[in-house]
Amino acid sequence: MGISMTIDPLLQANIQIYPNPTDGQLFVKNQDISLQGVEIRVLDMLGRALLFEKKATWGAGEIHELQLGSLVSGIYLLDIQTGARSAFFRIEVLR
């Protein structure tokens, strides 16, 4: 039995991504709400996970840094999940 994931507009609006496009260093800011059990994935356009990180807690105003230096130039998806809620962002890596 799988877990049903729902794209959450509130979660989507709460997350700020910069700089985008990036040359390898990406900052992900949780602007307003404290989150528990967060999973952060960077996916290629085929849905394969290229990077996976977990955060037990992610406080309001906290910035999480992702190092994307190993990725080639291209378009990727940033998937942020907490419980059954998720948010997706298009990110671009430029070299």
Backbone as CSV, one residue per row, in Angstrom:
resi,resn,N_x,N_y,N_z,CA_x,CA_y,CA_z,C_x,C_y,C_z
1,MET,0.838,-1.172,0.000,0.000,0.000,0.000,0.883,1.235,0.000
2,GLY,0.768,2.107,-1.006,1.603,3.288,-1.127,1.010,4.500,-0.431
3,ILE,1.836,5.507,-0.288,1.404,6.765,0.300,0.995,7.693,-0.835
4,SER,-0.164,8.302,-0.702,-0.631,9.248,-1.708,-0.004,10.610,-1.438
5,MET,0.644,11.180,-2.445,1.278,12.488,-2.309,0.372,13.545,-2.926
6,THR,0.252,14.667,-2.235,-0.560,15.777,-2.712,0.324,16.992,-2.879
7,ILE,0.257,17.635,-4.051,0.975,18.890,-4.243,0.241,19.949,-3.449
8,ASP,0.947,20.572,-2.530,0.367,21.512,-1.587,0.713,22.946,-1.994
9,PRO,-0.283,23.744,-2.418,0.004,25.114,-2.835,0.579,25.974,-1.708
10,LEU,0.177,25.717,-0.464,0.716,26.475,0.669,2.198,26.159,0.859
11,LEU,2.559,24.877,0.791,3.960,24.485,0.890,4.742,25.076,-0.282
12,GLN,4.178,25.011,-1.475,4.826,25.541,-2.672,5.113,27.041,-2.499
13,ALA,4.136,27.790,-1.983,4.293,29.238,-1.807,5.259,29.580,-0.679
14,ASN,5.447,28.649,0.262,6.294,28.880,1.428,7.784,28.717,1.127
15,ILE,8.134,28.035,0.050,9.529,27.725,-0.267,10.063,28.719,-1.295
16,GLN,11.243,29.250,-1.019,11.919,30.159,-1.955,13.217,29.495,-2.412
17,ILE,13.461,29.503,-3.726,14.633,28.874,-4.335,15.471,29.965,-5.004
18,TYR,16.777,29.997,-4.716,17.650,30.980,-5.382,19.107,30.545,-5.293
19,PRO,19.994,30.975,-6.200,19.652,31.583,-7.490,19.174,30.497,-8.453
20,ASN,18.326,30.873,-9.329,17.798,29.941,-10.325,17.637,30.695,-11.638
21,PRO,18.507,30.446,-12.622,19.466,29.336,-12.744,20.643,29.469,-11.773
22,THR,21.302,28.320,-11.559,22.439,28.249,-10.650,23.645,27.648,-11.365
23,ASP,24.839,27.972,-10.855,26.048,27.343,-11.395,26.492,26.183,-10.511
24,GLY,25.707,25.850,-9.502,26.014,24.690,-8.669,25.561,24.809,-7.227
25,GLN,25.499,26.008,-6.682,25.071,26.209,-5.297,23.649,26.759,-5.320
26,LEU,22.718,26.050,-4.669,21.316,26.443,-4.651,20.859,26.569,-3.207
27,PHE,20.182,27.655,-2.896,19.646,27.880,-1.555,18.138,27.669,-1.590
28,VAL,17.644,26.951,-0.583,16.228,26.655,-0.467,15.787,27.189,0.893
29,LYS,14.918,28.204,0.875,14.497,28.856,2.111,13.066,28.484,2.453
30,ASN,12.895,28.037,3.688,11.573,27.789,4.255,11.143,29.110,4.889
31,GLN,10.192,29.805,4.281,9.899,31.172,4.674,9.055,31.311,5.939
32,ASP,7.971,30.536,6.094,7.004,30.872,7.138,6.639,29.793,8.138
33,ILE,6.671,28.529,7.753,6.132,27.496,8.635,7.200,26.470,9.000
34,SER,7.158,25.992,10.215,8.081,24.956,10.656,7.611,23.615,10.094
35,LEU,8.551,22.840,9.561,8.229,21.567,8.930,8.959,20.431,9.637
36,GLN,8.360,19.259,9.641,8.930,18.066,10.255,9.086,16.976,9.203
37,GLY,10.140,16.171,9.326,10.332,15.015,8.442,10.373,15.384,6.969
38,VAL,11.286,16.277,6.602,11.359,16.792,5.239,12.345,15.964,4.411
39,GLU,11.927,15.619,3.201,12.798,14.953,2.235,12.969,15.869,1.038
40,ILE,14.212,16.067,0.630,14.536,16.953,-0.488,15.230,16.112,-1.550
41,ARG,14.685,16.142,-2.762,15.249,15.376,-3.869,15.461,16.279,-5.072
42,VAL,16.539,16.020,-5.795,16.736,16.629,-7.102,16.595,15.492,-8.104
43,LEU,15.675,15.689,-9.055,15.344,14.662,-10.032,15.725,15.122,-11.432
44,ASP,16.142,14.171,-12.267,16.319,14.515,-13.676,14.944,14.476,-14.340
45,MET,14.882,14.798,-15.616,13.590,14.891,-16.295,12.940,13.528,-16.544
46,LEU,13.654,12.452,-16.230,13.070,11.113,-16.300,12.572,10.647,-14.941
47,GLY,12.709,11.512,-13.923,12.233,11.190,-12.582,13.229,10.437,-11.723
48,ARG,14.463,10.301,-12.188,15.486,9.600,-11.397,16.059,10.544,-10.349
49,ALA,16.167,10.069,-9.113,16.723,10.880,-8.027,18.240,10.966,-8.172
50,LEU,18.754,12.185,-8.272,20.188,12.417,-8.395,20.794,12.888,-7.073
51,LEU,19.958,13.434,-6.215,20.390,13.926,-4.910,19.240,13.710,-3.946
52,PHE,19.559,13.248,-2.735,18.529,13.013,-1.722,19.073,13.448,-0.373
53,GLU,18.323,14.295,0.319,18.698,14.741,1.663,17.460,14.733,2.549
54,LYS,17.675,14.489,3.850,16.588,14.492,4.830,16.867,15.539,5.894
55,LYS,15.800,16.152,6.363,15.883,17.076,7.492,14.803,16.667,8.486
56,ALA,15.195,16.404,9.734,14.213,16.033,10.755,13.274,17.200,11.022
57,THR,13.846,18.395,11.140,13.044,19.607,11.308,13.616,20.698,10.420
58,TRP,12.741,21.584,9.970,13.145,22.700,9.118,12.365,23.910,9.594
59,GLY,13.036,24.762,10.353,12.381,25.896,10.980,12.044,27.016,10.011
60,ALA,11.063,27.815,10.400,10.674,28.986,9.608,11.868,29.922,9.481
61,GLY,12.133,30.380,8.272,13.253,31.278,8.006,14.574,30.579,7.768
62,GLU,14.627,29.276,7.954,15.873,28.514,7.798,16.182,28.284,6.320
63,ILE,17.467,28.404,5.986,17.935,28.206,4.610,18.733,26.909,4.536
64,HIS,18.378,26.068,3.576,19.094,24.813,3.337,19.893,24.975,2.045
65,GLU,21.147,24.594,2.080,22.023,24.737,0.916,22.185,23.392,0.219
66,LEU,21.991,23.408,-1.095,22.215,22.216,-1.914,23.414,22.449,-2.810
67,GLN,24.303,21.473,-2.875,25.463,21.532,-3.762,25.152,20.698,-5.006
68,LEU,25.008,21.379,-6.134,24.656,20.714,-7.382,25.830,20.689,-8.355
69,GLY,27.040,20.848,-7.834,28.234,20.919,-8.660,28.504,19.681,-9.499
70,SER,27.961,18.543,-9.111,28.196,17.316,-9.873,27.238,17.160,-11.047
71,LEU,26.238,18.028,-11.151,25.255,17.921,-12.223,25.724,18.675,-13.465
72,VAL,25.425,18.125,-14.618,25.726,18.810,-15.879,24.671,19.879,-16.132
73,SER,24.970,20.802,-17.024,23.999,21.832,-17.380,22.707,21.176,-17.841
74,GLY,21.578,21.728,-17.378,20.288,21.184,-17.784,19.177,21.603,-16.856
75,ILE,17.998,21.066,-17.109,16.794,21.336,-16.330,16.546,20.156,-15.402
76,TYR,16.217,20.447,-14.146,15.964,19.436,-13.128,14.715,19.812,-12.349
77,LEU,14.208,18.860,-11.581,13.088,19.120,-10.685,13.572,19.015,-9.249
78,LEU,13.174,19.969,-8.431,13.417,19.919,-7.001,12.117,19.481,-6.359
79,ASP,12.141,18.382,-5.650,10.959,17.801,-5.002,11.154,17.908,-3.501
80,ILE,10.253,18.613,-2.831,10.300,18.755,-1.371,9.049,18.098,-0.816
81,GLN,9.245,17.110,0.080,8.117,16.366,0.645,8.165,16.410,2.154
82,THR,6.997,16.535,2.746,6.845,16.435,4.193,5.511,15.748,4.460
83,GLY,5.561,14.575,5.074,4.339,13.792,5.241,3.769,13.440,3.885
84,ALA,2.484,13.710,3.685,1.828,13.422,2.410,1.743,14.660,1.533
85,ARG,2.467,15.710,1.889,2.457,16.959,1.113,3.753,17.086,0.333
86,SER,3.662,17.670,-0.865,4.870,17.866,-1.659,4.781,19.167,-2.443
87,ALA,5.954,19.644,-2.846,6.075,20.826,-3.694,7.167,20.536,-4.712
88,PHE,6.956,20.985,-5.934,7.922,20.776,-7.012,8.346,22.117,-7.587
89,PHE,9.621,22.207,-7.938,10.185,23.422,-8.521,11.073,23.034,-9.681
90,ARG,11.027,23.806,-10.736,11.921,23.632,-11.890,13.189,24.407,-11.579
91,ILE,14.333,23.734,-11.684,15.604,24.413,-11.482,16.485,24.197,-12.715
92,GLU,17.355,25.154,-12.941,18.249,25.075,-14.100,19.679,25.211,-13.632
93,VAL,20.527,24.289,-14.069,21.954,24.329,-13.788,22.649,24.781,-15.060
94,LEU,23.447,25.852,-14.937,24.202,26.384,-16.061,25.680,26.362,-15.719
95,ARG,26.482,25.874,-16.599,27.945,25.848,-16.406,28.600,26.820,-17.344
